[in-house]
Amino acid sequence: MANPSTKDTYLWCDHCRRSYRHEHVADYDGVCPVCLGNLRPMGKFSAILRGLMSNEVAASPLETRHRQLVRLIWTANGMGEQYYRVLAPEISYTRFEAKVTDLLCRGAEEGWVRFVIPPAPRPDETHYRLELDEERFVAELHRMVEPATTQQADA
């Protein structure tokens, strides 16, 4: 049976429980523009039903905005692209950005990353910064981008 056309499907994000039309996320390489989770095709009717049913369990707008702020801080001044070029992972930049954002959020929970945010919004980005254990961050980055076969061999 032939694949359904993009007119007959939406793209669904299981993480933030949102649906999108294909044309609205064409530039995102199969990744949710809000939470950077993976998108998957879903029939229109299923997407509508899931959207209605998930209103109660959808990710909080505060959680989503928090992750966006973390991403904006660590990618400021082109740092995200610089890390991506140096590490040259075998994933798209969007997926790399999502993984590093997850890593930094985990680091903040574990105490080796600290985000400094001014008490009121500031136009100068230098007031928003990241403080971290650099050795731990570099080790975690390398572990994150190692090919899966190397990680399996180490296990």
Secondary structure, DSSP 4 states (H G I P E B T S, - for coil): -PPPPTTSEEEEETTTTEEE-GGGSGGGTTB-TTT-PBEEEEEHHHHHHHHHHGGGTSPPHHHHHHHHHHHHHHHGGGHHHHHHHHH--SS-HHHHHHHHHHHHHHHHHHTSEEEE--SS--SSGGGSEEEE-HHHHHHHHHHHHS-HHHHHHH-
